[in-house]
């Protein structure tokens, strides 16, 4: 905090604050007793004269300012950040002008709400854009594989071709799951873009892996063995793959079923009688 000098009382936007060496980017409020402004880096600067006395509750206002600035650190768009920082700075100005924590809190509540909305929009954008991008890439690859099936089949075989198609189409199921559970996601833009992109891609990859497993199980007779379908077997496989990509229970239950079947085939472990050896 600096005392307000005569020079500071005459500061205008674009001027350099002689006490701090900061350029005044946006002047929030300036009176005979205090000044509040945003500098060229959009940092909040404020000063007041010795005649303006502040109580200990001013510390509460400054704590809220620090919290809001930390909460808004994910914002990269300069115009949006300036708008948010202006609201935060207005809270300081309200206290210095009226000595009212309540009035400062009213402005800061608005800033907090706007930051929260921007946080959700930004984190969702990172997460869903990554998921959408990988899903579209899988669908494009699915189309290429399907159009090239006559060329690919001699190398992979019909079963291999259908398993690959099933795995790729599982991305659609994973995308359905992402969209349907969107309101249950707990995301925070302050965690960074990388982790949101990674989570979005990972959800689609898990769906593809689950679809591949289900496609293999279906073609291998492990899943729905003995059940007769009157339609296209490929259509059934693709439908199961989409369900596997979307479901969080189908693949684990299939794994448990296979595990129990393998365990049952091995039989109970042999028991050795005490006092005897194999020799």
N, C-alpha and C positions, 0 to 999 in steps of 0.2 A: 504494500500500500504506500502511495506517495501523497504528500500534501498537495492540494490544488493550488497552483501558482497562478499569477496573472496571465502568464503565457498560455497555460492550459485552458483558462476560461475562454480564450479566443481561438482555440483549436477548431478546425473544420475538417471535413472529410478530405483525405488526401494529404493533410499536414502530418509532420513528424512530431511525435510527442517528445519534447526535449528531455524529460526526466527518464523515460524508458527507451528512447530511440526507436519506438514503434510507429509505424505509419497507420493513421486512422483510416480504416476501410469503411466502417459503418458506425456512425455516431448514434448511439441508442438514446442517451439523455445527458444533457449538460445544463447545470445550474451554477449559481454563484458558489455553491458549497461542494459540489461533487461532479464527476464526469464518469460515464460508463460508455465504452465503445468496443468494437471488434477491430483487431488489427489486421494487417494484410495476410496473416496466417489463419485468420478467423478465430484467434484466441481472444478470450474475454479479458479486457483490461478495465480497471476502475480505480479511482482515487477520490479522496474527500479531504476537506479542510479540517484543521484542528477544532474549529468551532462546532463542527457536526459530530456529535457524540453518538456512538453506537453501543447498544447493550450487548450482553453476552449472547442473547438470542440471535444476533447476527451470525454467530458461528453456526447455528442451525441452518441458516440460509446458505452459507458457504459450503457446508457439508452436502446440502442438496445439489448445489451447483456442481461440485466435484463428482457426485454420483451420476448426475445426468450427462455430464461430459464423458464420463467413462462408458456409460450405457450407449452413447451415440457414436462411439469410435469406429463402428463398422461403416458409417456413411461416407461414401467416396465422392458423391456428386456435390460439387462446390456450392451450387445454388441451394440445394436442399440443406446442406450443412449450415450455410449462412442463416437460413430461415430458422433452423432449430437453435443455433447459438444465439440468435437475436432474442428468441423467447426466453432462453435461460438468462441472458443478460438483463432482460426486462425485469426478471424477478429481483435481481440485485438493485436495479433502479427503483423498484417499488418500495423496497425496504429503506433505502437511503432517503427517499423522498417523504415517506409516510411513517417510517419506523414500525412497520407492520409485517410481522412474519406471515400472518394470514393472507395478506395481499400478495406477498411473494410466493406463497404456496399455491395460490390460485393460478398464477402464471406458470409455475413449475409443474403443476398437475397437467396443464394443457400440453406442455413440452413433453412430459413423461408419456402421455397418451399417444402423441404423434410419433415419438421414438418407438414405442411398442408396436404401432401399426406398421411403421417402416421396417422394423426388425422382422416381423412375420412375413411381409411381402418379399423382402430381400432373401431371407433364408429359404422360403418356399421356391423362389425363382431359381436359386442355385441348385436346390435339391431336385425339383421337377424337371428343369432343363436338362440336367445330366441324365435323369431316367428316361425322358422323352428321346433324347439324342441317341442313347444306346438302343432303345426299342426300335426307333426308325431304322437304325443301321442293321439290326437283326432282321427286320421285315424286308429291307432291300436285299440282304444276303439270301433270305428265304426265297425271294422272287428269282434271284439269279440261279440258285440251286434248282428250283422247280423248272425253270425254262431250260436249264442245261441237264435235266435228268437223264436224257437219252445218252449223253456223253459220260455222265458221272456213274450211272448204274453199273456198267461193266467193271468199274474199279471198286466201288463200295458194295455192290450187290443191292438188291431191292430192299432188304432189311436195313442195311446201313444207311441207304438214302432216306428211308422213312424215319429212322431214328434221328438223323441230322435235322430233318424237317420238323420233327416233333420238338427237339431241343430248341431250335430257333423260335418256333411259335410260342414256346413257353414264356418268352419275353412279353407277349401280349397279356398273359395271365398275371405276370408280375406287375405290369403297368396298371392293370385293373386293381390289383391289391393296393398299390401305392396311392391311386386316386381315391379308392373307397376308404382308406385309413388316413387320408390327409388331415382330417380334423383331429386325429388322435396323436399326431406327430408332435414331439417336443423339440423344437429347433431354436437355435439362438445364433443370429448372424454374427455376434461377437466372437463365436468360436472359429470364424474364418470360412472362406469360400471352399478351401481344399477339402475340409472334412465333410461339408455338405455334398459336394460333387462325389466324393468317395462313397458316402452312404447311399446316394441315389444310384450310382453304378452298381454298388454291391448288391442292392436289393434286386436289380434286374438279373445280375449274374447268378444269384441264388435261385431265382425263378427258372433260369435256363438250365442250371444243374439239376434242379428237381424234375423238370420236364424230361431231360435226358434219361434220368433214372427210371421214370415212369414209362417212357417209351421203350427202354430196354426190357423192363419187366413185362410189359404187355407183349412185345414181340417174342420174349423168351418163355411165355406161358406162365409166368409167376403171378401176374395180375389178371384177374378175370378169366382164369383158365377154365375151359369148358363152357363158358357163356357164349351163346351164338347170337350174332348180330345180323340183321337182314340188310343193313346198309353197307356202305363202303368201310372196309377195315381201316383205310387211311384216315377217313373222316373221324372214326372212333378214336384212333391214336392221336390225332391232332386235338380233338376235344379233351381227351384225358390230359394231354400235355398242357393245354391252356389252364385246366383246372389245377394241375400240379404247380404251375407257375404262380397261381393266385392263392392256393391253399397253404396254410402254415401247419396243417395236421396230416395231410395225405402222405407226404413223403416220409415224415417220421414214423407214421403207422406202418407204411410199407417196409421201411427198414427194420422195424421191430418184428414184423411178420416173417421176413426173410431170416432174421437172426434166430427167431424161435424155431423155424423150420430146420435150419442147419443144425442147431443144437439138438433137436429131436432126432435127426438122422444119425448123429454121432453116438447117440445112446448115452446111458449113465456112465460116469467115470468108473473104471475098474478099481476094486478095493483089494489091497494086499493084506493077508493075514499076518498078524504079528508073530515073529519067531521064525518066519520062513523067508527065503530069498528066491530070486529067479534062477540062481545057479544050481 
